[in-house]
Amino acid sequence: MRPVSRRALLRGGALGVAAVTVAGCATQERVPPVAAPPDPETLLLRELIAGKEQTVALYASAASPRLEPFRQRHEAHLAELRRRLPPAPASTAAVSPSPTPAPSGSPAQSTSVRALRDLERKAAALRTRQIEGVSPPLAQLLASIGACEAAHALALSRSL
C-alpha cells in the first residue's frame, strides 16, 4: 500500500464534503411556499362590506318610506366599498371572510328607529378607529362614510 499524501487527503476530504452537501440538498423535500399574509386593507374592506350589507338589510326590514333615503346612501357606500375591493386570487376565492357579529335586531323582524340610530352612532364612532394606518384614499372614504353615519344618527334622533 502506498502512503497517502497530505494533499491527496485534503482533496479527498473536500470532495467528500461537497458530495455530502450536494446529496443533502437533493434529498430535501420541497416545502410549499408560505402564502403571504392577507393585506390589512383588504380584510378591512371585507369587514366593512359585511357590516354595510347587514345595515342595508336592517333598513330594508324597517319598511318605512321615510327611511328609504338612508338605505340608499348605505347602498351607495356598499357599492363604493365593493369597487375598491381587489379581486380575490383563484386559490382563495371560495374562502369567505370571518363572520361579523350581526347588529342588534334581525332583518326578519321589523327594526325600530331607535335600533337604527344606535347602529349609526356605533358605526360612526368605529370609523375614526378604522382610519388609523390605512391609505389616504381609503381613509378619506371611511371619514366620509362616518360623517354620513353621524348625520344619520342625528337625523334619526329627530322625529321622522
C-alpha positions, 0 to 999 in steps of 0.5 A: 500500500502506498502512503497517502499524501497530505494533499491527496487527503485534503482533496479527498476530504473536500470532495467528500464534503461537497458530495455530502452537501450536494446529496443533502440538498437533493434529498430535501423535500420541497416545502410549499411556499408560505402564502403571504399574509392577507393585506390589512386593507383588504380584510378591512374592506371585507369587514366593512362590506359585511357590516354595510350589507347587514345595515342595508338589510336592517333598513330594508326590514324597517319598511318605512318610506321615510327611511328609504333615503338612508338605505340608499346612501348605505347602498351607495357606500356598499357599492363604493366599498365593493369597487375598491375591493381587489379581486380575490386570487383563484386559490382563495376565492371560495374562502369567505371572510370571518363572520361579523357579529350581526347588529342588534335586531334581525332583518326578519323582524321589523327594526325600530328607529331607535335600533337604527340610530344606535347602529349609526352612532356605533358605526360612526364612532368605529370609523375614526378607529378604522382610519388609523394606518390605512391609505389616504384614499381609503381613509378619506372614504371611511371619514366620509362614510362616518360623517354620513353615519353621524348625520344619520344618527342625528337625523334619526334622533329627530322625529321622522 
